[in-house]
């Protein structure tokens, strides 16, 4: 499947400092380029002692900058009207973030950072250091100061006594969010995603083939666009608030609680919420014998969400022959109905039918591409 070109036309300066996590930057540069970005590497002397500049020259397709010359590269890229759109400092050591917080520029990386912050360019910083250094009150204070200046700090992974650099896909999401202008800034987005699992007995569940791929794609695209995103599901997606549920009843309770207590500007019902729940039996149903299941209907959630907080609503409807029933949802306050067929469940992509009050449109592609198309209809 095609990778969504979220950073097409964007230039990202990848500034690398002297952490052992610098070895991850070749992979990071490739990931940014796969999203369509032009990547220019800038390295401190300490970073060049860990990973050779030629490695990042190869990974970016542009000669890595290891010193600021008479060409004033820091201004050409990160000054007002400069070539770059985002400065990404990854990894960022405690030493470097302290210098940036104090306006000290004695390395190419800190000079680029001072210039970018002064010009108002988006800056994303991914710390990496030992845990004891990360817990130092001075380091914590420097991070607070940088956040106060609008620098986006990508939280590290706390593992094995270290504050390890965040995963590559998480860093890329932060860069995308910084680059896309945040058209959904200040908007609260609530999404249901994936399958529900209804207990049949103490061992078995009744569920569907829904994978949650579409919910994930919708949630991450909303994050890229600057929204405050909550996903109610049984999984865990990066960069968003995850509310874990299993059954349709749990999902219903969680969604309505969020709507009533917090509100939602946009609600997307992408989950395959159970229409029925079996009457649960105690213990384990014996094998080897025919069984009759009693299926009890579950209440519909969509109407209650619309009544609770009146969000802009997107509903999903399964089955190409459901177009007329799907269209009836538009009269109930739904902005967009997305109709898909059973083969799409669990797949990486497929064909979808978009229904609005003004017409119908067929959209095909990966679920990332379809999710981006859905959000483009809502902006």
Protein Blocks (a to p, Z undefined) as FASTA:
>chain_A
ZZddfkgoiacdddddfbfklmmmmmmmmmmmmnopacdddddfklmmmpcfklmmmmno
pacdfbdcfkommlmmmmghiabfbdcdddddfklmmmmmnopafbfklmmmmmmmmnop
acdddddddfklmmpmklmmmmmmmmmnopacdddddeehiacdddfklmmmmmmmmmno
pmmgoiacdddehjddddfblmbccddfbeolmmmmmmmmmmmnopacddddfbdcehia
cdddfblmlmmmmmmmmmmmnopabdcdfbccdfbdcdddehjadehiacdddddddddf
klmmmmmnopacddddehjklmmmmmmmmmnopabdcdddfklgopabdcdddddfkbcc
ddeddfklmmmmmmmmmZZ
